[in-house]
């Protein structure tokens, strides 16, 4: 279990929105670790809010998928079969 936690800590997933105007990175613990906004993205507050939300949501979805894949790999190595469609909470 400690090995899995170590692998999850290393996961970093990136999401972007607005053709790259906003880029967000989330770690395997679903914590936002960076958010980069281009100069163009700063011009429209409402658009920026939507882009940040979309980029963070995409990054979280990718991180959840990466954690699920890593968990499945680790469980497979232990000979533990996970049920089809099994998802981790979070």
Residue, then its C-alpha position, 0 to 999 in steps of 0.5 A: x500500500x505504501x508503494x501505491x501511495x508513493x506512485x500516486x504522489x508522483x502522478x501529475x495530470x494537465x488540463x487546458x482550455x481555450x486553446x492553451x490560454x489556461x493550463x492547470x496541473x493536478x497531482x494524484x491527490x487531486x490537489x491543484x499544483x499550478x495554474x498558468x494563464x496567458x496574457x490573452x486569457x486575462x482580458x475577459x474575466x467571465x471567459x477566464x473563470x470558465x476556462x479555469x474551471x474547464x482546465x482544472x476539471x479536465x486535469x482532475x479527470x485525467x488524474x483520477x484516470x491515472x490513479x485508477x490505472x496505477x491502482x489496477x496495475x498494482x493490484x494486478x501485480x498482487x494477484x488481486x482482481x478488481x471488479x469491472x468498472x471499479x473506481x476510487x473515491x475522490 
